[in-house]
Amino acid sequence: MKASAFVYPWDVNGDPEAPARIAALGADQVTLASAYHSTCALTPRHPRHRIVTAEHAAVLYPADDRWADRALRPYPAGDWAPGDAYGEAAEALTAAGLDVHTWVVLAHNSRLGTEHPQTSVVNAYGDRYPWAPCIAQPATRAYLLDLAAEAAVRPGARGTELESLGWYGLAHLHAHDKTAGVGLGDVGQYLMSLCFCPACGAGYAQIGLDSGELSAAVRTALEPLWRGAPDDGGWAAVEKLLGEPAAAATRAWRDETARGLQADAVAAVRAAAPDGFQVLLHADPVSYHCGANAGVDPAHALSVADGVVVPCTGGPDLLTPFAERAREDTVLAANLTVVSGLGGSPGTLAADAARARDLGATELRLYHAGLASDADLSAVREALAAL
């Protein structure tokens, strides 16, 4: 199976041994970040540093003049990725014999929401989520489409993987999050991720829902969860708490909004890319899920993109809805965490990959070559050699 390892530019730049070390894993490809959110990352082998703090979401290359005079525009990176950090790393990795694909994070940007709060998702209580741009807003949507095209199609890249191309909501995994005091499963996450900004209010009105009445209904539906009721019923429980007509209407409108963005973003990338450029979506096959692996309609996602990257660290079952709709040339990449400290299991990579292949996976994604320990990387090398 073809394997690609996720990498940040700062894993490579300043470390002349990094490209050969990554190539020696047995991977054919790297998925190299070109636009990324804020993070604090360990670099366990770098000769100059051990911690890199990316203070805000940024593009890791010099943005072009398409952004001139626009209020919503990508932020340049600071000293964690100066200049054309992406281009420098891509050149070194290509020289080591690796195919380079871009890794583009889209609707996840805390600085954008802080400096332009009107762009953010607003929950039923009026709280804004600065990390979550509302994809229903025309200006935000235009920003995301141009960012997708620019960040995906970097010189020498042979493809891209688009992350967070859909609704982002409450779940953030932000530094020092304190949101786990009440167990929010699918029901709570959905209800707390419904947006009530003016653009979403207008969208609800188009399908016959009053935004004020809907937000009140959402707050009422959430009350049992705040009191400690279990949240484990999935979509059927959303329908029970919110009412089936309102639940179905909100989901249909949000699904339509996400599908439109996904189709247009892929089209924008293809228009800017050379022939043969591969476009994959990081995706969850449950359309009402929010987050980095955006909820999609599997049939629609595979009709617009060349394939999907599917989270499989907890098991490969999420591959099945995509495999049932895959074409012969569809890429179904099983994303497996190989960093023990992040809950990964590099020691079982070969077995995990085999299970994913049995459920339709055609490729592997390994998260993350730069964050893993030497012992983790050794296990990855052994597993990929066995595969």
C-alpha positions as CSV (number, residue, x, y, z in Angstrom):
1,M,0.0,0.0,0.0
2,K,1.2,3.5,-0.8
3,A,2.0,5.4,2.4
4,S,2.3,9.1,3.0
5,A,3.7,10.7,6.2
6,F,2.4,14.0,7.5
7,V,5.2,16.6,8.0
8,Y,5.6,20.2,9.0
9,P,8.1,22.5,7.3
10,W,9.9,23.1,10.6
11,D,10.5,19.3,10.9
12,V,12.7,19.6,7.8
13,N,14.1,23.1,7.5
14,G,17.4,23.4,9.4
15,D,17.7,19.6,9.8
16,P,19.7,18.3,6.8
17,E,19.1,14.7,7.9
18,A,15.4,14.9,8.0
19,P,14.5,14.2,4.3
20,A,16.6,11.0,4.2
21,R,15.2,9.9,7.5
22,I,11.6,10.3,6.4
23,A,12.4,8.6,3.1
24,A,14.0,5.7,5.0
25,L,10.6,5.0,6.7
26,G,9.5,3.4,3.5
27,A,6.9,6.0,2.7
28,D,6.4,7.0,-1.0
29,Q,5.0,10.5,-0.2
30,V,4.9,13.3,2.3
31,T,1.8,15.4,3.1
32,L,3.5,18.7,3.9
33,A,1.6,21.5,5.7
34,S,1.3,24.7,3.6
35,A,-1.5,26.3,5.5
36,Y,-1.9,25.3,9.2
37,H,-3.7,26.3,12.4
38,S,-2.0,27.4,15.6
39,T,-0.1,24.6,17.4
40,C,2.7,23.8,19.9
41,A,4.7,21.0,18.3
42,L,7.5,18.8,19.6
43,T,10.5,18.3,17.3
44,P,12.4,15.4,19.0
45,R,15.3,15.2,16.6
46,H,15.8,18.7,15.3
47,P,19.4,20.0,15.8
48,R,18.2,23.5,16.7
49,H,15.0,23.2,18.7
50,R,12.7,20.9,20.5
51,I,9.5,22.9,20.6
52,V,8.0,25.0,17.9
53,T,5.1,27.4,18.8
54,A,3.0,28.4,15.9
55,E,1.1,31.3,17.5
56,H,-1.7,31.6,15.0
57,A,-3.1,30.0,11.8
58,A,-0.9,31.0,8.9
59,V,0.2,30.2,5.4
60,L,3.7,28.8,5.4
61,Y,4.7,30.4,2.1
62,P,4.5,34.0,0.8
63,A,0.9,34.8,-0.2
64,D,0.4,36.3,-3.6
65,D,-1.3,39.6,-4.6
66,R,-4.8,38.1,-4.9
67,W,-5.3,39.2,-1.3
68,A,-4.5,42.9,-1.8
69,D,-7.2,45.2,-0.3
70,R,-9.2,42.3,1.1
71,A,-10.3,42.3,4.8
72,L,-10.2,38.5,5.0
73,R,-6.8,37.3,4.0
74,P,-4.3,34.6,5.2
75,Y,-1.8,35.6,7.9
76,P,1.9,35.1,7.3
77,A,3.8,32.8,9.7
78,G,6.1,34.3,12.2
79,D,9.6,33.0,13.1
80,W,8.3,29.4,13.3
81,A,8.1,29.3,9.5
82,P,9.7,32.3,7.9
83,G,9.8,33.1,4.2
84,D,8.9,30.3,2.0
85,A,9.2,27.6,4.6
86,Y,6.9,25.3,2.7
87,G,8.9,25.7,-0.5
88,E,12.2,25.1,1.2
89,A,11.0,21.9,2.9
90,A,9.3,20.7,-0.3
91,E,12.5,21.1,-2.3
92,A,14.5,19.1,0.2
93,L,11.9,16.3,0.4
94,T,11.6,16.0,-3.3
95,A,15.4,15.7,-3.6
96,A,15.2,12.8,-1.2
97,G,12.9,11.0,-3.7
98,L,9.6,11.7,-2.0
99,D,6.4,12.9,-3.8
100,V,5.1,16.0,-2.0
101,H,1.5,16.8,-1.6
102,T,0.2,19.9,0.3
103,W,-1.7,19.8,3.6
104,V,-4.2,22.6,3.8
105,V,-6.2,23.5,6.8
106,L,-9.2,25.7,5.9
107,A,-12.2,26.4,8.2
108,H,-10.2,26.5,11.4
109,N,-8.6,29.8,12.3
110,S,-8.7,31.4,15.8
111,R,-6.9,34.6,14.7
112,L,-9.4,35.2,12.0
113,G,-12.3,34.9,14.4
114,T,-10.5,37.1,17.0
115,E,-9.8,39.9,14.6
116,H,-13.0,39.4,12.5
117,P,-15.5,38.1,15.1
118,Q,-18.4,38.5,12.6
119,T,-17.0,35.5,10.7
120,S,-17.4,33.0,13.5
121,V,-20.0,30.4,14.3
122,V,-22.4,31.6,17.0
123,N,-24.1,29.0,19.1
124,A,-27.7,29.1,20.4
125,Y,-26.6,31.0,23.5
126,G,-24.9,33.7,21.6
127,D,-21.4,32.5,22.2
128,R,-18.9,32.9,19.4
129,Y,-16.4,30.2,18.4
130,P,-13.4,32.2,17.1
131,W,-11.7,29.1,15.9
132,A,-14.7,28.2,13.7
133,P,-15.4,30.3,10.6
134,C,-19.0,30.0,9.5
135,I,-19.0,28.5,6.0
136,A,-22.4,29.9,5.2
137,Q,-21.1,33.5,5.1
138,P,-20.3,34.7,1.6
139,A,-17.2,36.6,2.5
140,T,-15.8,33.7,4.5
141,R,-16.7,31.3,1.8
142,A,-14.8,33.4,-0.8
143,Y,-11.8,33.6,1.5
144,L,-11.8,29.8,1.9
145,L,-12.1,29.1,-1.8
146,D,-9.1,31.4,-2.7
147,L,-7.1,30.0,0.2
148,A,-7.8,26.4,-0.9
149,A,-6.5,27.2,-4.5
150,E,-3.4,29.1,-3.4
151,A,-2.3,26.9,-0.6
152,A,-3.0,23.6,-2.4
153,V,-1.2,24.3,-5.6
154,R,2.3,25.1,-4.6
155,P,5.3,24.7,-6.9
156,G,6.2,21.0,-7.4
157,A,3.2,19.6,-5.4
158,R,1.6,16.6,-7.1
159,G,-1.6,16.8,-5.0
160,T,-3.3,18.2,-2.0
161,E,-5.3,17.1,1.1
162,L,-7.9,19.6,2.3
163,E,-8.6,19.5,6.0
164,S,-11.5,21.3,7.8
165,L,-13.4,21.8,4.5
166,G,-16.9,21.9,6.1
167,W,-18.5,22.9,9.3
168,Y,-16.4,23.4,12.4
169,G,-18.1,23.6,15.7
170,L,-17.6,23.3,19.5
171,A,-15.0,20.6,19.5
172,H,-11.7,22.4,19.0
173,L,-8.8,20.6,20.8
174,H,-7.6,24.1,21.7
175,A,-4.8,24.7,24.2
176,H,-6.2,24.4,27.7
177,D,-9.7,23.5,26.6
178,K,-12.0,23.0,29.6
179,T,-15.1,21.7,27.8
180,A,-15.2,18.1,28.9
181,G,-17.0,18.7,32.2
182,V,-20.3,17.6,30.7
183,G,-20.2,14.5,28.4
184,L,-21.3,15.8,25.0
185,G,-21.7,13.0,22.5
186,D,-23.1,13.3,19.0
187,V,-26.3,15.1,20.3
188,G,-24.6,17.8,22.3
189,Q,-21.9,18.4,19.8
190,Y,-24.4,18.9,17.0
191,L,-26.7,21.2,19.0
192,M,-23.8,23.2,20.3
193,S,-22.3,23.5,16.8
194,L,-25.5,24.8,15.1
195,C,-24.7,28.4,14.0
196,F,-27.0,31.4,14.6
197,C,-25.1,34.1,12.8
198,P,-27.1,36.4,10.5
199,A,-26.1,34.3,7.4
200,C,-27.3,31.1,9.1
201,G,-30.5,32.8,10.3
202,A,-31.2,33.8,6.7
203,G,-30.6,30.2,5.6
204,Y,-33.0,28.9,8.2
205,A,-35.6,31.3,7.1
206,Q,-35.3,30.0,3.5
207,I,-36.4,26.6,4.8
208,G,-39.2,27.9,6.9
209,L,-37.4,28.0,10.3
210,D,-37.4,31.1,12.6
211,S,-33.9,31.6,13.9
212,G,-35.1,32.8,17.3
213,E,-37.5,30.0,17.8
214,L,-34.9,27.5,16.7
215,S,-32.2,28.8,19.1
216,A,-34.8,28.6,21.9
217,A,-35.6,25.0,21.0
218,V,-31.9,24.1,20.9
219,R,-31.4,25.5,24.4
220,T,-34.4,23.6,25.6
221,A,-33.1,20.4,24.0
222,L,-29.7,20.8,25.7
223,E,-31.1,21.2,29.2
224,P,-31.1,17.5,30.0
225,L,-27.5,17.2,29.0
226,W,-26.5,20.0,31.4
227,R,-28.2,18.2,34.1
228,G,-26.2,15.1,33.5
229,A,-28.4,13.0,31.2
230,P,-26.4,10.6,29.0
231,D,-25.7,11.7,25.5
232,D,-25.3,8.5,23.4
233,G,-28.3,8.3,21.1
234,G,-26.8,9.7,17.9
235,W,-29.0,11.3,15.3
236,A,-32.2,9.6,16.6
237,A,-31.7,11.4,19.9
238,V,-31.2,14.8,18.1
239,E,-34.5,14.2,16.4
240,K,-36.2,13.3,19.7
241,L,-34.8,16.4,21.6
242,L,-35.1,19.0,18.8
243,G,-38.1,17.6,17.0
244,E,-37.8,15.6,13.8
245,P,-38.9,18.3,11.4
246,A,-36.5,20.9,12.8
247,A,-33.6,18.4,13.1
248,A,-34.1,17.3,9.5
249,A,-34.3,20.8,8.2
250,T,-31.2,22.1,9.9
251,R,-29.2,19.1,8.8
252,A,-30.4,19.4,5.2
253,W,-29.5,23.0,5.0
254,R,-26.1,22.5,6.6
255,D,-25.4,19.5,4.4
256,E,-26.3,21.5,1.3
257,T,-24.0,24.4,2.4
258,A,-21.1,22.1,3.1
259,R,-21.5,20.2,-0.2
260,G,-21.5,23.5,-2.1
261,L,-18.3,24.6,-0.4
262,Q,-16.6,21.3,-1.0
263,A,-17.5,21.2,-4.7
264,D,-16.5,24.8,-5.3
265,A,-13.2,24.4,-3.4
266,V,-12.2,21.3,-5.3
267,A,-13.1,23.1,-8.5
268,A,-11.0,26.1,-7.5
269,V,-8.0,23.9,-6.8
270,R,-8.4,22.0,-10.1
271,A,-8.6,25.3,-12.0
272,A,-5.3,26.4,-10.6
273,A,-3.5,23.0,-10.7
274,P,-1.7,21.1,-13.5
275,D,-3.2,18.1,-15.1
276,G,-3.1,15.0,-12.9
277,F,-3.1,16.9,-9.7
278,Q,-4.7,14.8,-7.0
279,V,-7.3,16.3,-4.6
280,L,-8.3,14.5,-1.4
281,L,-10.6,15.6,1.4
282,H,-10.1,14.8,5.1
283,A,-13.6,13.4,5.8
284,D,-16.0,11.8,8.2
285,P,-18.8,9.8,6.5
286,V,-21.4,11.1,9.0
287,S,-22.5,14.4,7.4
288,Y,-23.6,16.2,10.6
289,H,-20.2,15.7,12.3
290,C,-18.0,18.8,12.6
291,G,-14.3,19.3,12.8
292,A,-11.0,18.7,11.1
293,N,-12.4,15.6,9.4
294,A,-15.4,17.4,8.1
295,G,-18.7,15.5,7.9
296,V,-19.5,14.7,4.3
297,D,-22.0,12.8,2.2
298,P,-19.8,10.0,1.0
299,A,-21.3,9.8,-2.5
300,H,-21.0,13.5,-3.0
301,A,-17.5,13.8,-1.7
302,L,-16.3,11.0,-4.0
303,S,-18.1,12.6,-6.9
304,V,-16.1,15.8,-6.6
305,A,-12.7,14.7,-5.2
306,D,-10.3,12.0,-6.1
307,G,-10.7,10.4,-2.7
308,V,-10.7,10.9,1.0
309,V,-8.5,10.6,4.0
310,V,-10.4,8.9,6.8
311,P,-9.5,8.8,10.5
312,C,-8.9,5.1,11.4
313,T,-6.9,5.2,14.6
314,G,-9.9,4.0,16.6
315,G,-10.7,1.3,14.0
316,P,-11.3,1.3,10.2
317,D,-15.1,1.1,10.2
318,L,-15.5,4.7,8.9
319,L,-14.0,3.5,5.6
320,T,-17.0,1.3,4.8
321,P,-19.5,4.1,3.7
322,F,-16.8,5.4,1.3
323,A,-15.8,2.0,0.0
324,E,-19.4,1.2,-0.9
325,R,-19.4,4.2,-3.2
326,A,-15.8,4.2,-4.5
327,R,-14.8,4.0,-8.1
328,E,-12.0,1.8,-9.3
329,D,-9.6,4.8,-9.2
330,T,-10.8,6.3,-5.9
331,V,-8.2,6.9,-3.2
332,L,-9.3,5.7,0.2
333,A,-6.5,6.6,2.6
334,A,-6.7,5.2,6.1
335,N,-5.2,7.8,8.5
336,L,-3.4,6.1,11.4
337,T,-1.7,7.8,14.3
338,V,1.8,6.4,14.7
339,V,2.8,8.6,17.7
340,S,2.5,6.6,20.9
341,G,2.2,9.7,23.1
342,L,-0.8,10.9,21.0
343,G,-2.7,7.6,21.4
344,G,-1.2,5.9,18.3
345,S,0.0,2.3,18.0
346,P,2.9,2.1,15.7
347,G,3.6,-1.4,16.9
348,T,0.4,-2.7,15.4
349,L,0.6,-0.6,12.2
350,A,1.0,-3.6,9.9
351,A,-2.1,-5.3,11.4
352,D,-4.1,-2.1,11.4
353,A,-3.2,-1.4,7.8
354,A,-4.2,-4.9,6.8
355,R,-7.6,-4.4,8.5
356,A,-8.1,-1.1,6.8
357,R,-7.2,-2.7,3.4
358,D,-9.8,-5.4,4.0
359,L,-12.4,-2.6,4.4
360,G,-11.3,-0.9,1.2
361,A,-8.4,1.3,2.0
362,T,-6.0,1.8,-0.9
363,E,-3.4,4.0,0.8
364,L,-2.1,4.9,4.3
365,R,-1.6,8.2,6.0
366,L,0.8,8.3,8.9
367,Y,0.3,10.9,11.6
368,H,3.0,12.2,12.2
369,A,6.6,11.7,11.1
370,G,7.9,14.9,12.8
371,L,6.2,14.3,16.1
372,A,7.1,10.6,16.6
373,S,9.9,9.3,18.8
374,D,12.8,7.3,17.4
375,A,11.2,4.1,18.7
376,D,7.9,5.0,17.0
377,L,9.7,5.6,13.7
378,S,11.5,2.3,14.0
379,A,8.2,0.5,14.4
380,V,6.9,2.3,11.3
381,R,9.9,1.3,9.3
382,E,9.4,-2.3,10.2
383,A,5.6,-2.2,9.5
384,L,6.0,-0.6,6.1
385,A,8.7,-3.0,5.1
386,A,6.4,-5.9,6.0
387,L,3.6,-4.3,3.9
